[in-house]
Structure formats: C-alpha cells, structure tokens
C-alpha cells in the first residue's frame, strides 16, 4: 500500500506519464488538467501501479533528414561537405544527432554519428555483414553484430564463444559497446527490450553424446536457452535455462519486467522468474490458464509459496501461485 500511495503522489505532480502495459505516453499542460494522449483522448489513471512518471517530456519534433545517392540531405539540400563519406541509411534520429550507416561498398559498413550543430561526421564502429538493428518504443536502439567466426577463450578447455557484439544507444544517443559471452553453438538470435534491460537471446538444441557411464544408452537431448542481461550499459552475465521447450525461441510468449526490476519469461506452459540471480520456475500445464495475461506486475512470497500477478491488455489481472507441500508442488490460478 505504501508503494501505491507513493506512486499516486508522484502522478499527482506529473505532467507526463507512460502506461507500462502499452507504452503509450500521456501529458497535461497543468496539474489541474487531465492527461491526454497524442490523439487528444482523455487518459484515466485507473491503476497507478501501471503508470510511470517520465522525468522529462519527449523531445520536440525532430528536423527531417533524408538520404539520396549516398548524400545526407535536409530540405533536399546537402547538409555539409561529406567528402568520401557515403551514407546508406539513417538508423536513428535524436535531438542534435543522427546515427547513420555509411560505407562505399557492400562490404563496407560503419556506424557513424552526424552532429548537425557542428556539421561533423564521426565514425564509431565497423560492422560485419551479419548485423541486425532493433529499436524499442521508448527510443532505445541496439545494433547486434555477429561476425561469422569464433574465438578460443580458454586454451585448457577449448571453450569457444561467438565474437558477437551489441552497440546500445540510449534515447539521447549515448552509446556503449558490449561483447557477448554466448556459447559458440548458440549464437545470438534476437533482442528483447524490457523497462530497464536489454536481453540478448539464443537457443541451442541438438543431440549430444555422453560418456558411456553417464546414462544408459549414452544419448540425451540438450535444449538450453541463454539470455545475456544488459542493464545501464553493463552485462549482468548469462542466464541458462536447461530443458527448454522444443520450439525454443518461438515458444516465448512474453518477457516483461516489473516496477521493482524483476524479470518474467513466459511460455505457453512454463513461467521463469528472475531477480538478479534468484530464480523461480512454474512448470505446469495450468500455466496455460493464464493465456493472454502476459504482463508481469508483481511477485509476493509466503511460507513455501510464491504468487505472481499478471495483467492482460484489458488491464485485468490474474494470480498464479506455486506452493510446495511435503510431497509435491501444487500450482493454482485465481
């Protein structure tokens, strides 16, 4: 209740808020006005816990830039003397900066920053052929670069990792380069954004032969899911989930983060909860009864039990509880 009251007090003083379920932004001109969205529709703060106060209002409308024949244009006029710089596309625009993909040939790809106030281009990083750009609704952008080669990182165990990198750009165009630590047989396959995290996803599935004394028959199916967590420009390490569902990444229904920073991964029949190294798993067919309730709101604990509160797009909630008895684990939905 204290948290709810605190949130209510913050919203009472706010001019701009964001719906945590939809990402929609609403604003008002004075504290006596109602909140309205970009279509001037009245927004009701029906549940304060499902809104966050934005520290600053979204940036003013950006000037429009275009690219034609490798030249960066503003109002159909070259912005400055580009020299040998060939602009392929605009990746992201922010107040006072443009992130560009440049390069004079198919094999030449660079991330380049253009600063209109100075009329300068600054090369940041070179990219391989195998790169992908991901953008979040809140303005964050990630470039995932996975060259088609591997590197030995431990000469004694011959452990191999992909030379994958991600370049994280904030809404204000501040950026960090982060090297990934994913296994070589599970290269990065996608990016998922949550409120405060960037998650790099990968999946490994295949048959591996074990030593003859490890299991009768000598074979097992290894299905592992890897998540590299990144927060505030720093890698938090890799989460590994064994015995992942047969469909791998395609089985993920949602990955959401609660207001207090807890992470929830939901598939059709399994729920994974993570709080910086503290994990809980609900693996039960009854999880299917929470279908459509894919937003993580909160978690609460009781003796030998924990309860997850989930929300749907209609802002309705459901609770799923996992309780350990002396002989079994009982899962219920209400």
Order of alpha helices (4+ residues) and beta strands (2+ residues): alpha-beta-beta-beta-beta-beta-beta-beta-beta-beta-beta-beta-beta-beta-beta-beta-beta-beta-beta-beta-beta-beta-beta-beta-beta-beta-beta-beta-beta
